[in-house]
Amino acid sequence: MNPRPRGGWTAWTEEIPARTLLEMPPDLSKKVVNFLSALALEVGGAIDRGRQPPGDPMDDLGSRYSLQIGGEPVVFEYLVLPELREIRVPVLVWFR
């Protein structure tokens, strides 16, 4: 019997970053949401293979990282939650 495949990884934003996304122009907001969704899959792949996820490490535990979205005025921090198979975005800054 084959083991049940593991579910995919998801991205979850906390309240303040979600409000920031809603304040952005629709095209930028869509780009950021798509970026975060793709990042969740990339992070999951890295974690599942025992590699460091993308971004600059912000702690010694390997659980918090920061990234800037290339070509866009957006910087964010994310937490890796392997037990939930999730990245959580507690900080998202949009430079207007």
C-alpha positions in Angstrom: 0.0 0.0 0.0 1.3 3.4 -0.9 1.5 6.0 1.8 -1.0 8.8 1.5 0.6 11.8 -0.2 1.2 14.9 1.9 -0.9 17.9 1.2 0.5 21.1 -0.3 1.8 24.1 1.5 -0.3 27.2 1.9 0.3 30.9 2.6 -1.6 32.7 5.3 -1.5 36.4 6.1 -2.2 38.0 9.4 -4.8 40.9 9.7 -2.5 43.9 9.1 -0.7 42.4 6.0 -4.2 41.4 4.7 -5.4 45.0 5.1 -2.2 46.3 3.3 -3.0 43.9 0.4 -6.5 45.4 0.2 -5.1 48.9 0.0 -2.9 48.1 -3.0 -3.8 48.7 -6.6 -5.6 45.5 -7.8 -2.7 44.6 -10.2 -0.1 44.8 -7.5 -2.3 43.0 -4.9 -2.8 40.1 -7.4 0.9 39.9 -8.1 1.7 39.8 -4.4 -0.9 37.1 -3.7 0.4 35.0 -6.6 3.9 35.5 -5.4 3.0 34.4 -1.8 1.1 31.3 -3.1 4.1 30.3 -5.3 6.5 31.0 -2.4 4.5 28.6 -0.2 5.1 25.8 -2.7 8.8 26.7 -3.0 9.2 26.8 0.8 7.5 23.5 1.2 9.7 21.9 -1.4 12.8 23.2 0.3 11.7 22.1 3.8 10.6 18.7 2.5 14.1 18.2 1.0 15.9 19.5 4.1 17.0 22.7 2.4 16.9 26.4 3.5 13.8 28.2 2.2 14.3 31.4 0.1 14.9 34.7 1.8 17.2 36.2 4.4 17.1 34.3 7.7 16.0 36.5 10.6 16.5 34.1 13.5 18.8 31.2 14.4 16.0 28.7 14.4 15.4 28.8 10.6 11.8 29.7 11.1 11.6 33.4 10.1 12.7 34.9 6.8 12.4 38.2 4.9 12.1 38.8 1.2 11.5 41.6 -1.3 9.4 41.0 -4.3 11.6 41.7 -7.3 10.8 44.9 -9.1 8.0 45.8 -6.7 7.9 48.1 -3.7 6.9 45.3 -1.3 9.0 43.7 1.5 7.6 41.0 3.8 8.6 38.6 6.6 7.3 35.0 6.8 7.3 32.2 9.3 7.8 28.6 8.3 5.3 26.3 10.1 6.2 22.8 8.9 3.7 21.1 11.2 0.9 23.0 9.5 2.6 23.0 6.0 2.1 26.7 5.9 4.0 30.0 5.6 2.5 32.8 7.7 3.1 36.4 6.8 3.0 38.6 9.9 4.7 41.7 8.3 4.1 43.1 4.8 5.4 46.6 3.9 4.3 48.4 0.8 6.4 51.4 -0.1 4.0 53.8 -1.8 
